[in-house]
Amino acid sequence: MLPQMICTVFGIGYLRPGPGTWGSLAALPLAWALHSLGGATLLGMMILVVFFVGLWGTVQMTSGADNHDPSEIVIDEVVGQWIALLPVSLGASMRGVDITALWPGWVAAFVLFRFFDIVKPGLVRRADLREDAVGVMLDDVVAGVFAALGTAALAAIAHGILLP
């Protein structure tokens, strides 16, 4: 019961269509709450904690099952989406502004994460092909890192840091 609640993020993973998108959407207010409570530091720490709790839950849910990555497991999307949002949280912390003021970063992080999670280019695909609980979590971590890099690059362009 506990692994199922964790992995489905209290049942959000059962929403259709697109449970991964629902999981990513659920990550947004959770990221806002974590940032509001403890800034980028707390968000970063919780990424690690939830990764390992999600890994444990995924092992429990998929043990002995034919499907190593059932669509209702969305805790991996939460972790990946939080990683994608980390540059936004860092930017808000460094500038001392409310994180919601950086709404274009939220949009970029969400869209880029969903893109990399769905398309699964290169390293994301490689992680997904593991066909075990680590692969379930890791492909979204890699997608989150790609999305975080893209979000940071877009912010640098928007603020005239990368391009004149």
Salt bridges, closest charged atoms under 4 A:
ASP117 OD2 - ARG114 NH1 2.67
ASP117 OD1 - LYS120 NZ 3.22
ASP128 OD2 - ARG125 NH1 3.82
ASP132 OD2 - ARG130 NH2 2.87
ASP139 OD2 - LYS120 NZ 2.76
